[in-house]
Amino acid sequence: MYKCAKCGKEFSKEEMEILPGVKCPYCGWRIVIKLRAPTVKRVRAI
């Protein structure tokens, strides 16, 4: 999932491939943020 830095809408990679290059399919802004999974990874301490 990706999020537009200007309009704030979330979209998938398939939706982003509609336009040439890396752009928001809703507003055409070229700055998109890749969202991370909401899960937390726990690491044991040594």
mmCIF entry with sequence, helices, sheets and N, C-alpha, C, O atoms, coordinates in Angstrom:
data_MODEL
# 
_entry.id   MODEL 
# 
_entity.id                         1 
_entity.type                       polymer 
_entity.pdbx_number_of_molecules   1 
# 
_entity_poly.entity_id                      1 
_entity_poly.type                           'polypeptide(L)' 
_entity_poly.nstd_linkage                   no 
_entity_poly.nstd_monomer                   no 
_entity_poly.pdbx_seq_one_letter_code       MYKCAKCGKEFSKEEMEILPGVKCPYCGWRIVIKLRAPTVKRVRAI 
_entity_poly.pdbx_seq_one_letter_code_can   MYKCAKCGKEFSKEEMEILPGVKCPYCGWRIVIKLRAPTVKRVRAI 
_entity_poly.pdbx_strand_id                 A 
# 
loop_
_entity_poly_seq.entity_id 
_entity_poly_seq.num 
_entity_poly_seq.mon_id 
_entity_poly_seq.hetero 
1 1  MET n 
1 2  TYR n 
1 3  LYS n 
1 4  CYS n 
1 5  ALA n 
1 6  LYS n 
1 7  CYS n 
1 8  GLY n 
1 9  LYS n 
1 10 GLU n 
1 11 PHE n 
1 12 SER n 
1 13 LYS n 
1 14 GLU n 
1 15 GLU n 
1 16 MET n 
1 17 GLU n 
1 18 ILE n 
1 19 LEU n 
1 20 PRO n 
1 21 GLY n 
1 22 VAL n 
1 23 LYS n 
1 24 CYS n 
1 25 PRO n 
1 26 TYR n 
1 27 CYS n 
1 28 GLY n 
1 29 TRP n 
1 30 ARG n 
1 31 ILE n 
1 32 VAL n 
1 33 ILE n 
1 34 LYS n 
1 35 LEU n 
1 36 ARG n 
1 37 ALA n 
1 38 PRO n 
1 39 THR n 
1 40 VAL n 
1 41 LYS n 
1 42 ARG n 
1 43 VAL n 
1 44 ARG n 
1 45 ALA n 
1 46 ILE n 
# 
_struct_asym.id          A 
_struct_asym.entity_id   1 
# 
_struct_conf.conf_type_id            HELX_P 
_struct_conf.id                      HELX_P1 
_struct_conf.pdbx_PDB_helix_id       AA1 
_struct_conf.beg_label_comp_id       LYS 
_struct_conf.beg_label_asym_id       A 
_struct_conf.beg_label_seq_id        13 
_struct_conf.pdbx_beg_PDB_ins_code   ? 
_struct_conf.end_label_comp_id       MET 
_struct_conf.end_label_asym_id       A 
_struct_conf.end_label_seq_id        16 
_struct_conf.pdbx_end_PDB_ins_code   ? 
_struct_conf.beg_auth_comp_id        LYS 
_struct_conf.beg_auth_asym_id        A 
_struct_conf.beg_auth_seq_id         13 
_struct_conf.end_auth_comp_id        MET 
_struct_conf.end_auth_asym_id        A 
_struct_conf.end_auth_seq_id         16 
_struct_conf.pdbx_PDB_helix_class    1 
_struct_conf.details                 ? 
_struct_conf.pdbx_PDB_helix_length   4 
# 
_struct_conf_type.id          HELX_P 
_struct_conf_type.criteria    ? 
_struct_conf_type.reference   ? 
# 
_struct_sheet.id               AA1 
_struct_sheet.type             ? 
_struct_sheet.number_strands   3 
_struct_sheet.details          ? 
# 
loop_
_struct_sheet_order.sheet_id 
_struct_sheet_order.range_id_1 
_struct_sheet_order.range_id_2 
_struct_sheet_order.offset 
_struct_sheet_order.sense 
AA1 1 2 ? anti-parallel 
AA1 2 3 ? anti-parallel 
# 
loop_
_struct_sheet_range.sheet_id 
_struct_sheet_range.id 
_struct_sheet_range.beg_label_comp_id 
_struct_sheet_range.beg_label_asym_id 
_struct_sheet_range.beg_label_seq_id 
_struct_sheet_range.pdbx_beg_PDB_ins_code 
_struct_sheet_range.end_label_comp_id 
_struct_sheet_range.end_label_asym_id 
_struct_sheet_range.end_label_seq_id 
_struct_sheet_range.pdbx_end_PDB_ins_code 
_struct_sheet_range.beg_auth_comp_id 
_struct_sheet_range.beg_auth_asym_id 
_struct_sheet_range.beg_auth_seq_id 
_struct_sheet_range.end_auth_comp_id 
_struct_sheet_range.end_auth_asym_id 
_struct_sheet_range.end_auth_seq_id 
AA1 1 GLU A 10 ? PHE A 11 ? GLU A 10 PHE A 11 
AA1 2 TYR A 2  ? CYS A 4  ? TYR A 2  CYS A 4  
AA1 3 VAL A 32 ? LYS A 34 ? VAL A 32 LYS A 34 
# 
loop_
_atom_site.group_PDB 
_atom_site.id 
_atom_site.type_symbol 
_atom_site.label_atom_id 
_atom_site.label_alt_id 
_atom_site.label_comp_id 
_atom_site.label_asym_id 
_atom_site.label_entity_id 
_atom_site.label_seq_id 
_atom_site.pdbx_PDB_ins_code 
_atom_site.Cartn_x 
_atom_site.Cartn_y 
_atom_site.Cartn_z 
_atom_site.occupancy 
_atom_site.B_iso_or_equiv 
_atom_site.pdbx_formal_charge 
_atom_site.auth_seq_id 
_atom_site.auth_comp_id 
_atom_site.auth_asym_id 
_atom_site.auth_atom_id 
_atom_site.pdbx_PDB_model_num 
ATOM 1   N N  . MET A 1 1  ? 0.830  -1.181  0.000   1.00 0.00 ? 1  MET A N  1 
ATOM 2   C CA . MET A 1 1  ? 0.000  0.000   0.000   1.00 0.00 ? 1  MET A CA 1 
ATOM 3   C C  . MET A 1 1  ? 0.877  1.248   0.000   1.00 0.00 ? 1  MET A C  1 
ATOM 4   O O  . MET A 1 1  ? 1.953  1.276   0.599   1.00 0.00 ? 1  MET A O  1 
ATOM 5   N N  . TYR A 1 2  ? 0.401  2.253   -0.671  1.00 0.00 ? 2  TYR A N  1 
ATOM 6   C CA . TYR A 1 2  ? 1.094  3.525   -0.774  1.00 0.00 ? 2  TYR A CA 1 
ATOM 7   C C  . TYR A 1 2  ? 0.153  4.642   -0.352  1.00 0.00 ? 2  TYR A C  1 
ATOM 8   O O  . TYR A 1 2  ? -1.067 4.478   -0.370  1.00 0.00 ? 2  TYR A O  1 
ATOM 9   N N  . LYS A 1 3  ? 0.729  5.782   0.030   1.00 0.00 ? 3  LYS A N  1 
ATOM 10  C CA . LYS A 1 3  ? -0.060 6.938   0.445   1.00 0.00 ? 3  LYS A CA 1 
ATOM 11  C C  . LYS A 1 3  ? 0.514  8.177   -0.224  1.00 0.00 ? 3  LYS A C  1 
ATOM 12  O O  . LYS A 1 3  ? 1.731  8.355   -0.268  1.00 0.00 ? 3  LYS A O  1 
ATOM 13  N N  . CYS A 1 4  ? -0.351 9.028   -0.740  1.00 0.00 ? 4  CYS A N  1 
ATOM 14  C CA . CYS A 1 4  ? 0.074  10.272  -1.373  1.00 0.00 ? 4  CYS A CA 1 
ATOM 15  C C  . CYS A 1 4  ? 0.442  11.291  -0.295  1.00 0.00 ? 4  CYS A C  1 
ATOM 16  O O  . CYS A 1 4  ? -0.267 11.427  0.702   1.00 0.00 ? 4  CYS A O  1 
ATOM 17  N N  . ALA A 1 5  ? 1.547  12.001  -0.494  1.00 0.00 ? 5  ALA A N  1 
ATOM 18  C CA . ALA A 1 5  ? 1.987  12.993  0.480   1.00 0.00 ? 5  ALA A CA 1 
ATOM 19  C C  . ALA A 1 5  ? 1.157  14.275  0.395   1.00 0.00 ? 5  ALA A C  1 
ATOM 20  O O  . ALA A 1 5  ? 1.135  15.055  1.346   1.00 0.00 ? 5  ALA A O  1 
ATOM 21  N N  . LYS A 1 6  ? 0.481  14.501  -0.722  1.00 0.00 ? 6  LYS A N  1 
ATOM 22  C CA . LYS A 1 6  ? -0.300 15.734  -0.882  1.00 0.00 ? 6  LYS A CA 1 
ATOM 23  C C  . LYS A 1 6  ? -1.766 15.545  -0.474  1.00 0.00 ? 6  LYS A C  1 
ATOM 24  O O  . LYS A 1 6  ? -2.268 16.260  0.393   1.00 0.00 ? 6  LYS A O  1 
ATOM 25  N N  . CYS A 1 7  ? -2.447 14.581  -1.101  1.00 0.00 ? 7  CYS A N  1 
ATOM 26  C CA . CYS A 1 7  ? -3.880 14.427  -0.830  1.00 0.00 ? 7  CYS A CA 1 
ATOM 27  C C  . CYS A 1 7  ? -4.170 13.432  0.291   1.00 0.00 ? 7  CYS A C  1 
ATOM 28  O O  . CYS A 1 7  ? -5.270 13.441  0.843   1.00 0.00 ? 7  CYS A O  1 
ATOM 29  N N  . GLY A 1 8  ? -3.209 12.571  0.642   1.00 0.00 ? 8  GLY A N  1 
ATOM 30  C CA . GLY A 1 8  ? -3.371 11.656  1.758   1.00 0.00 ? 8  GLY A CA 1 
ATOM 31  C C  . GLY A 1 8  ? -4.163 10.397  1.451   1.00 0.00 ? 8  GLY A C  1 
ATOM 32  O O  . GLY A 1 8  ? -4.470 9.632   2.365   1.00 0.00 ? 8  GLY A O  1 
ATOM 33  N N  . LYS A 1 9  ? -4.503 10.160  0.183   1.00 0.00 ? 9  LYS A N  1 
ATOM 34  C CA . LYS A 1 9  ? -5.268 8.961   -0.161  1.00 0.00 ? 9  LYS A CA 1 
ATOM 35  C C  . LYS A 1 9  ? -4.339 7.755   -0.245  1.00 0.00 ? 9  LYS A C  1 
ATOM 36  O O  . LYS A 1 9  ? -3.184 7.869   -0.657  1.00 0.00 ? 9  LYS A O  1 
ATOM 37  N N  . GLU A 1 10 ? -4.868 6.593   0.155   1.00 0.00 ? 10 GLU A N  1 
ATOM 38  C CA . GLU A 1 10 ? -4.108 5.353   0.099   1.00 0.00 ? 10 GLU A CA 1 
ATOM 39  C C  . GLU A 1 10 ? -4.511 4.585   -1.154  1.00 0.00 ? 10 GLU A C  1 
ATOM 40  O O  . GLU A 1 10 ? -5.680 4.585   -1.538  1.00 0.00 ? 10 GLU A O  1 
ATOM 41  N N  . PHE A 1 11 ? -3.536 3.925   -1.796  1.00 0.00 ? 11 PHE A N  1 
ATOM 42  C CA . PHE A 1 11 ? -3.799 3.167   -3.010  1.00 0.00 ? 11 PHE A CA 1 
ATOM 43  C C  . PHE A 1 11 ? -2.777 2.056   -3.140  1.00 0.00 ? 11 PHE A C  1 
ATOM 44  O O  . PHE A 1 11 ? -1.739 2.071   -2.478  1.00 0.00 ? 11 PHE A O  1 
ATOM 45  N N  . SER A 1 12 ? -3.078 1.091   -3.998  1.00 0.00 ? 12 SER A N  1 
ATOM 46  C CA . SER A 1 12 ? -2.203 -0.062  -4.189  1.00 0.00 ? 12 SER A CA 1 
ATOM 47  C C  . SER A 1 12 ? -1.251 0.192   -5.359  1.00 0.00 ? 12 SER A C  1 
ATOM 48  O O  . SER A 1 12 ? -1.362 1.191   -6.069  1.00 0.00 ? 12 SER A O  1 
ATOM 49  N N  . LYS A 1 13 ? -0.322 -0.732  -5.537  1.00 0.00 ? 13 LYS A N  1 
ATOM 50  C CA . LYS A 1 13 ? 0.646  -0.615  -6.628  1.00 0.00 ? 13 LYS A CA 1 
ATOM 51  C C  . LYS A 1 13 ? -0.057 -0.723  -7.982  1.00 0.00 ? 13 LYS A C  1 
ATOM 52  O O  . LYS A 1 13 ? 0.338  -0.062  -8.942  1.00 0.00 ? 13 LYS A O  1 
ATOM 53  N N  . GLU A 1 14 ? -1.092 -1.552  -8.059  1.00 0.00 ? 14 GLU A N  1 
ATOM 54  C CA . GLU A 1 14 ? -1.830 -1.713  -9.311  1.00 0.00 ? 14 GLU A CA 1 
ATOM 55  C C  . GLU A 1 14 ? -2.514 -0.410  -9.712  1.00 0.00 ? 14 GLU A C  1 
ATOM 56  O O  . GLU A 1 14 ? -2.549 -0.069  -10.894 1.00 0.00 ? 14 GLU A O  1 
ATOM 57  N N  . GLU A 1 15 ? -3.055 0.317   -8.744  1.00 0.00 ? 15 GLU A N  1 
ATOM 58  C CA . GLU A 1 15 ? -3.686 1.608   -9.039  1.00 0.00 ? 15 GLU A CA 1 
ATOM 59  C C  . GLU A 1 15 ? -2.649 2.632   -9.476  1.00 0.00 ? 15 GLU A C  1 
ATOM 60  O O  . GLU A 1 15 ? -2.938 3.491   -10.310 1.00 0.00 ? 15 GLU A O  1 
ATOM 61  N N  . MET A 1 16 ? -1.447 2.550   -8.923  1.00 0.00 ? 16 MET A N  1 
ATOM 62  C CA . MET A 1 16 ? -0.395 3.506   -9.258  1.00 0.00 ? 16 MET A CA 1 
ATOM 63  C C  . MET A 1 16 ? 0.132  3.280   -10.674 1.00 0.00 ? 16 MET A C  1 
ATOM 64  O O  . MET A 1 16 ? 0.641  4.214   -11.294 1.00 0.00 ? 16 MET A O  1 
ATOM 65  N N  . GLU A 1 17 ? 0.019  2.052   -11.199 1.00 0.00 ? 17 GLU A N  1 
ATOM 66  C CA . GLU A 1 17 ? 0.530  1.734   -12.528 1.00 0.00 ? 17 GLU A CA 1 
ATOM 67  C C  . GLU A 1 17 ? -0.359 2.261   -13.650 1.00 0.00 ? 17 GLU A C  1 
ATOM 68  O O  . GLU A 1 17 ? -0.019 2.104   -14.823 1.00 0.00 ? 17 GLU A O  1 
ATOM 69  N N  . ILE A 1 18 ? -1.483 2.878   -13.319 1.00 0.00 ? 18 ILE A N  1 
ATOM 70  C CA . ILE A 1 18 ? -2.370 3.447   -14.339 1.00 0.00 ? 18 ILE A CA 1 
ATOM 71  C C  . ILE A 1 18 ? -1.658 4.578   -15.077 1.00 0.00 ? 18 ILE A C  1 
ATOM 72  O O  . ILE A 1 18 ? -1.746 4.674   -16.302 1.00 0.00 ? 18 ILE A O  1 
ATOM 73  N N  . LEU A 1 19 ? -0.957 5.428   -14.340 1.00 0.00 ? 19 LEU A N  1 
ATOM 74  C CA . LEU A 1 19 ? -0.219 6.543   -14.929 1.00 0.00 ? 19 LEU A CA 1 
ATOM 75  C C  . LEU A 1 19 ? 1.238  6.154   -15.135 1.00 0.00 ? 19 LEU A C  1 
ATOM 76  O O  . LEU A 1 19 ? 1.762  5.338   -14.376 1.00 0.00 ? 19 LEU A O  1 
ATOM 77  N N  . PRO A 1 20 ? 1.908  6.716   -16.140 1.00 0.00 ? 20 PRO A N  1 
ATOM 78  C CA . PRO A 1 20 ? 3.332  6.412   -16.327 1.00 0.00 ? 20 PRO A CA 1 
ATOM 79  C C  . PRO A 1 20 ? 4.173  7.045   -15.225 1.00 0.00 ? 20 PRO A C  1 
ATOM 80  O O  . PRO A 1 20 ? 3.916  8.177   -14.815 1.00 0.00 ? 20 PRO A O  1 
ATOM 81  N N  . GLY A 1 21 ? 5.170  6.320   -14.751 1.00 0.00 ? 21 GLY A N  1 
ATOM 82  C CA . GLY A 1 21 ? 6.022  6.827   -13.680 1.00 0.00 ? 21 GLY A CA 1 
ATOM 83  C C  . GLY A 1 21 ? 5.386  6.590   -12.326 1.00 0.00 ? 21 GLY A C  1 
ATOM 84  O O  . GLY A 1 21 ? 4.390  5.876   -12.210 1.00 0.00 ? 21 GLY A O  1 
ATOM 85  N N  . VAL A 1 22 ? 5.969  7.193   -11.307 1.00 0.00 ? 22 VAL A N  1 
ATOM 86  C CA . VAL A 1 22 ? 5.465  7.044   -9.936  1.00 0.00 ? 22 VAL A CA 1 
ATOM 87  C C  . VAL A 1 22 ? 4.678  8.298   -9.594  1.00 0.00 ? 22 VAL A C  1 
ATOM 88  O O  . VAL A 1 22 ? 5.253  9.336   -9.267  1.00 0.00 ? 22 VAL A O  1 
ATOM 89  N N  . LYS A 1 23 ? 3.349  8.191   -9.673  1.00 0.00 ? 23 LYS A N  1 
ATOM 90  C CA . LYS A 1 23 ? 2.466  9.325   -9.391  1.00 0.00 ? 23 LYS A CA 1 
ATOM 91  C C  . LYS A 1 23 ? 1.231  8.839   -8.662  1.00 0.00 ? 23 LYS A C  1 
ATOM 92  O O  . LYS A 1 23 ? 0.848  7.673   -8.761  1.00 0.00 ? 23 LYS A O  1 
ATOM 93  N N  . CYS A 1 24 ? 0.616  9.748   -7.929  1.00 0.00 ? 24 CYS A N  1 
ATOM 94  C CA . CYS A 1 24 ? -0.661 9.456   -7.289  1.00 0.00 ? 24 CYS A CA 1 
ATOM 95  C C  . CYS A 1 24 ? -1.733 9.379   -8.381  1.00 0.00 ? 24 CYS A C  1 
ATOM 96  O O  . CYS A 1 24 ? -1.833 10.291  -9.202  1.00 0.00 ? 24 CYS A O  1 
ATOM 97  N N  . PRO A 1 25 ? -2.543 8.300   -8.407  1.00 0.00 ? 25 PRO A N  1 
ATOM 98  C CA . PRO A 1 25 ? -3.577 8.202   -9.443  1.00 0.00 ? 25 PRO A CA 1 
ATOM 99  C C  . PRO A 1 25 ? -4.734 9.180   -9.253  1.00 0.00 ? 25 PRO A C  1 
ATOM 100 O O  . PRO A 1 25 ? -5.551 9.344   -10.160 1.00 0.00 ? 25 PRO A O  1 
ATOM 101 N N  . TYR A 1 26 ? -4.818 9.829   -8.100  1.00 0.00 ? 26 TYR A N  1 
ATOM 102 C CA . TYR A 1 26 ? -5.917 10.753  -7.823  1.00 0.00 ? 26 TYR A CA 1 
ATOM 103 C C  . TYR A 1 26 ? -5.557 12.201  -8.139  1.00 0.00 ? 26 TYR A C  1 
ATOM 104 O O  . TYR A 1 26 ? -6.333 12.902  -8.789  1.00 0.00 ? 26 TYR A O  1 
ATOM 105 N N  . CYS A 1 27 ? -4.371 12.664  -7.680  1.00 0.00 ? 27 CYS A N  1 
ATOM 106 C CA . CYS A 1 27 ? -4.021 14.074  -7.873  1.00 0.00 ? 27 CYS A CA 1 
ATOM 107 C C  . CYS A 1 27 ? -2.799 14.277  -8.774  1.00 0.00 ? 27 CYS A C  1 
ATOM 108 O O  . CYS A 1 27 ? -2.527 15.407  -9.182  1.00 0.00 ? 27 CYS A O  1 
ATOM 109 N N  . GLY A 1 28 ? -2.050 13.204  -9.096  1.00 0.00 ? 28 GLY A N  1 
ATOM 110 C CA . GLY A 1 28 ? -0.895 13.327  -9.977  1.00 0.00 ? 28 GLY A CA 1 
ATOM 111 C C  . GLY A 1 28 ? 0.386  13.757  -9.285  1.00 0.00 ? 28 GLY A C  1 
ATOM 112 O O  . GLY A 1 28 ? 1.396  13.973  -9.955  1.00 0.00 ? 28 GLY A O  1 
ATOM 113 N N  . TRP A 1 29 ? 0.377  13.888  -7.973  1.00 0.00 ? 29 TRP A N  1 
ATOM 114 C CA . TRP A 1 29 ? 1.560  14.289  -7.209  1.00 0.00 ? 29 TRP A CA 1 
ATOM 115 C C  . TRP A 1 29 ? 2.598  13.179  -7.278  1.00 0.00 ? 29 TRP A C  1 
ATOM 116 O O  . TRP A 1 29 ? 2.240  12.001  -7.258  1.00 0.00 ? 29 TRP A O  1 
ATOM 117 N N  . ARG A 1 30 ? 3.877  13.533  -7.359  1.00 0.00 ? 30 ARG A N  1 
ATOM 118 C CA . ARG A 1 30 ? 4.923  12.527  -7.554  1.00 0.00 ? 30 ARG A CA 1 
ATOM 119 C C  . ARG A 1 30 ? 5.597  12.060  -6.267  1.00 0.00 ? 30 ARG A C  1 
ATOM 120 O O  . ARG A 1 30 ? 6.542  11.274  -6.326  1.00 0.00 ? 30 ARG A O  1 
ATOM 121 N N  . ILE A 1 31 ? 5.140  12.520  -5.122  1.00 0.00 ? 31 ILE A N  1 
ATOM 122 C CA . ILE A 1 31 ? 5.732  12.090  -3.853  1.00 0.00 ? 31 ILE A CA 1 
ATOM 123 C C  . ILE A 1 31 ? 4.756  11.127  -3.181  1.00 0.00 ? 31 ILE A C  1 
ATOM 124 O O  . ILE A 1 31 ? 3.698  11.531  -2.699  1.00 0.00 ? 31 ILE A O  1 
ATOM 125 N N  . VAL A 1 32 ? 5.131  9.839   -3.157  1.00 0.00 ? 32 VAL A N  1 
ATOM 126 C CA . VAL A 1 32 ? 4.301  8.825   -2.516  1.00 0.00 ? 32 VAL A CA 1 
ATOM 127 C C  . VAL A 1 32 ? 5.107  8.151   -1.410  1.00 0.00 ? 32 VAL A C  1 
ATOM 128 O O  . VAL A 1 32 ? 6.331  8.045   -1.494  1.00 0.00 ? 32 VAL A O  1 
ATOM 129 N N  . ILE A 1 33 ? 4.408  7.699   -0.378  1.00 0.00 ? 33 ILE A N  1 
ATOM 130 C CA . ILE A 1 33 ? 5.026  7.077   0.786   1.00 0.00 ? 33 ILE A CA 1 
ATOM 131 C C  . ILE A 1 33 ? 4.575  5.625   0.831   1.00 0.00 ? 33 ILE A C  1 
ATOM 132 O O  . ILE A 1 33 ? 3.381  5.341   0.737   1.00 0.00 ? 33 ILE A O  1 
ATOM 133 N N  . LYS A 1 34 ? 5.528  4.699   0.974   1.00 0.00 ? 34 LYS A N  1 
ATOM 134 C CA . LYS A 1 34 ? 5.179  3.290   1.101   1.00 0.00 ? 34 LYS A CA 1 
ATOM 135 C C  . LYS A 1 34 ? 4.830  3.011   2.558   1.00 0.00 ? 34 LYS A C  1 
ATOM 136 O O  . LYS A 1 34 ? 5.640  3.239   3.456   1.00 0.00 ? 34 LYS A O  1 
ATOM 137 N N  . LEU A 1 35 ? 3.614  2.513   2.780   1.00 0.00 ? 35 LEU A N  1 
ATOM 138 C CA . LEU A 1 35 ? 3.153  2.254   4.138   1.00 0.00 ? 35 LEU A CA 1 
ATOM 139 C C  . LEU A 1 35 ? 3.709  0.928   4.639   1.00 0.00 ? 35 LEU A C  1 
ATOM 140 O O  . LEU A 1 35 ? 3.840  -0.031  3.879   1.00 0.00 ? 35 LEU A O  1 
ATOM 141 N N  . ARG A 1 36 ? 4.028  0.889   5.911   1.00 0.00 ? 36 ARG A N  1 
ATOM 142 C CA . ARG A 1 36 ? 4.519  -0.340  6.532   1.00 0.00 ? 36 ARG A CA 1 
ATOM 143 C C  . ARG A 1 36 ? 3.350  -1.146  7.077   1.00 0.00 ? 36 ARG A C  1 
ATOM 144 O O  . ARG A 1 36 ? 2.257  -0.620  7.285   1.00 0.00 ? 36 ARG A O  1 
ATOM 145 N N  . ALA A 1 37 ? 3.599  -2.426  7.305   1.00 0.00 ? 37 ALA A N  1 
ATOM 146 C CA . ALA A 1 37 ? 2.581  -3.296  7.893   1.00 0.00 ? 37 ALA A CA 1 
ATOM 147 C C  . ALA A 1 37 ? 2.320  -2.853  9.331   1.00 0.00 ? 37 ALA A C  1 
ATOM 148 O O  . ALA A 1 37 ? 3.247  -2.417  10.013  1.00 0.00 ? 37 ALA A O  1 
ATOM 149 N N  . PRO A 1 38 ? 1.090  -2.955  9.799   1.00 0.00 ? 38 PRO A N  1 
ATOM 150 C CA . PRO A 1 38 ? 0.776  -2.487  11.154  1.00 0.00 ? 38 PRO A CA 1 
ATOM 151 C C  . PRO A 1 38 ? 1.251  -3.422  12.268  1.00 0.00 ? 38 PRO A C  1 
ATOM 152 O O  . PRO A 1 38 ? 1.042  -3.123  13.444  1.00 0.00 ? 38 PRO A O  1 
ATOM 153 N N  . THR A 1 39 ? 1.881  -4.540  11.927  1.00 0.00 ? 39 THR A N  1 
ATOM 154 C CA . THR A 1 39 ? 2.334  -5.480  12.952  1.00 0.00 ? 39 THR A CA 1 
ATOM 155 C C  . THR A 1 39 ? 3.649  -5.021  13.564  1.00 0.00 ? 39 THR A C  1 
ATOM 156 O O  . THR A 1 39 ? 4.448  -4.337  12.924  1.00 0.00 ? 39 THR A O  1 
ATOM 157 N N  . VAL A 1 40 ? 3.857  -5.413  14.823  1.00 0.00 ? 40 VAL A N  1 
ATOM 158 C CA . VAL A 1 40 ? 5.075  -5.054  15.542  1.00 0.00 ? 40 VAL A CA 1 
ATOM 159 C C  . VAL A 1 40 ? 5.955  -6.291  15.618  1.00 0.00 ? 40 VAL A C  1 
ATOM 160 O O  . VAL A 1 40 ? 5.493  -7.366  16.001  1.00 0.00 ? 40 VAL A O  1 
ATOM 161 N N  . LYS A 1 41 ? 7.205  -6.140  15.259  1.00 0.00 ? 41 LYS A N  1 
ATOM 162 C CA . LYS A 1 41 ? 8.143  -7.254  15.318  1.00 0.00 ? 41 LYS A CA 1 
ATOM 163 C C  . LYS A 1 41 ? 8.889  -7.194  16.645  1.00 0.00 ? 41 LYS A C  1 
ATOM 164 O O  . LYS A 1 41 ? 9.539  -6.196  16.954  1.00 0.00 ? 41 LYS A O  1 
ATOM 165 N N  . ARG A 1 42 ? 8.792  -8.272  17.429  1.00 0.00 ? 42 ARG A N  1 
ATOM 166 C CA . ARG A 1 42 ? 9.462  -8.324  18.732  1.00 0.00 ? 42 ARG A CA 1 
ATOM 167 C C  . ARG A 1 42 ? 10.780 -9.073  18.589  1.00 0.00 ? 42 ARG A C  1 
ATOM 168 O O  . ARG A 1 42 ? 10.852 -10.118 17.942  1.00 0.00 ? 42 ARG A O  1 
ATOM 169 N N  . VAL A 1 43 ? 11.823 -8.516  19.208  1.00 0.00 ? 43 VAL A N  1 
ATOM 170 C CA . VAL A 1 43 ? 13.152 -9.108  19.172  1.00 0.00 ? 43 VAL A CA 1 
ATOM 171 C C  . VAL A 1 43 ? 13.587 -9.363  20.606  1.00 0.00 ? 43 VAL A C  1 
ATOM 172 O O  . VAL A 1 43 ? 13.469 -8.484  21.459  1.00 0.00 ? 43 VAL A O  1 
ATOM 173 N N  . ARG A 1 44 ? 14.091 -10.567 20.874  1.00 0.00 ? 44 ARG A N  1 
ATOM 174 C CA . ARG A 1 44 ? 14.558 -10.890 22.220  1.00 0.00 ? 44 ARG A CA 1 
ATOM 175 C C  . ARG A 1 44 ? 15.870 -10.186 22.511  1.00 0.00 ? 44 ARG A C  1 
ATOM 176 O O  . ARG A 1 44 ? 16.733 -10.073 21.641  1.00 0.00 ? 44 ARG A O  1 
ATOM 177 N N  . ALA A 1 45 ? 16.013 -9.718  23.734  1.00 0.00 ? 45 ALA A N  1 
ATOM 178 C CA . ALA A 1 45 ? 17.256 -9.088  24.166  1.00 0.00 ? 45 ALA A CA 1 
ATOM 179 C C  . ALA A 1 45 ? 18.281 -10.172 24.487  1.00 0.00 ? 45 ALA A C  1 
ATOM 180 O O  . ALA A 1 45 ? 17.922 -11.293 24.845  1.00 0.00 ? 45 ALA A O  1 
ATOM 181 N N  . ILE A 1 46 ? 19.525 -9.834  24.359  1.00 0.00 ? 46 ILE A N  1 
ATOM 182 C CA . ILE A 1 46 ? 20.604 -10.801 24.634  1.00 0.00 ? 46 ILE A CA 1 
ATOM 183 C C  . ILE A 1 46 ? 20.828 -10.926 26.121  1.00 0.00 ? 46 ILE A C  1 
ATOM 184 O O  . ILE A 1 46 ? 21.692 -11.689 26.554  1.00 0.00 ? 46 ILE A O  1 
# 
